[in-house]
Amino acid sequence: MDQKYLRLIFTFSALSFYILLCSFTPAADTIKSTGFKIKTVIIDAGHGGKDGGAHGAFSHEKNVTLAIAQKLQAAIQAQLPDLATVMTRTDDTFIELNRRSAIANKAQGNLFISIHCNSSAEGNAYREHKQNGVMLLVYGLHRVKEQLEAMRENASILIEKDYQEKYQALDATDPANAIILDAFTKKYRKQSIKFGELLNQEFTETDGRSSLGVREQGLYVLANSAMPAVLIETGFINNPDEETFLNSEEGQQQIVQTIIRSIIAYRTALTIQ
């Protein structure tokens, strides 16, 4: 069959899928009346195994994120026992990005929290005005000025075998892919931003930490998780002060409790009539 004809059929099918999904998808601002509840939280420890992520003077991102993720799971079990938790990795294992979202979707999660550490181009040497603070990322279609972070986090894909075949959907310039991605993410975009804003408020107002705010990025692991999803850049690991904080028991527990408070605030927001 002619390739152009096949592509036309695929695009038409994608459009039909989009229209069908939208017809059954309530607007995000009507969530409170739909009975949406958080029952299962997916905890994603960024990087792992051969993918070490960013690094500081003495630590690697993959180890920091796993430690925080494990503490977060324990805190949820102790403080919010009615919530189920699922970890995308529990040890130093390399988990492909598409497997992470598949784990989340199979578990029918209601909230996806991905733990990461940031890194700046300054290197590890101490500087008086070294970049610092948290940053909250939600999925957004590719925008030129915001691609540095997306490129850094999506770089894990390049380590995987057959990544070109597995991640064709990343090409948001393809009309058919753009339609599907838009339909898949629109349902949860406002919810993700809301949770991101609550996290940002807790980090800044309660903990007194600086923040780069809530930003939209074209991150695969967020785009393909069928639930509200936020990636938390917990601090700059190549900033000596923040590296010490991120590796400390006190720092990790503070981050965990910030997330716990944000989950509680988010659940409360969903139940207010």
Salt bridges, closest charged atoms under 4 A:
ASP44 OD1 - ARG100 NH1 2.60
ASP51 OD2 - HIS47 ND1 2.88
GLU61 OE1 - HIS47 NE2 3.24
GLU61 OE2 - HIS116 ND1 3.31
GLU61 OE1 - ARG152 NH1 3.95
ASP82 OD2 - ARG267 NH2 2.43
ASP92 OD2 - LYS62 NZ 3.11
GLU96 OE1 - ARG99 NH1 3.28
GLU122 OE1 - LYS130 NZ 3.33
GLU128 OE2 - HIS129 NE2 3.97
GLU146 OE1 - ARG143 NH2 3.23
GLU149 OE2 - ARG152 NH2 3.10
GLU153 OE1 - HIS47 NE2 3.33
GLU153 OE1 - HIS116 ND1 3.06
GLU153 OE2 - ARG152 NH2 3.02
GLU160 OE1 - LYS166 NZ 2.90
ASP174 OD2 - ARG7 NH2 2.26
ASP182 OD2 - LYS186 NZ 3.46
GLU202 OE1 - ARG261 NE 2.63
ASP207 OD1 - ARG261 NH2 3.15
GLU216 OE2 - ARG189 NH2 2.63
GLU233 OE2 - ARG152 NH2 3.20
GLU242 OE2 - ARG209 NH2 3.20
GLU249 OE1 - LYS71 NZ 3.69
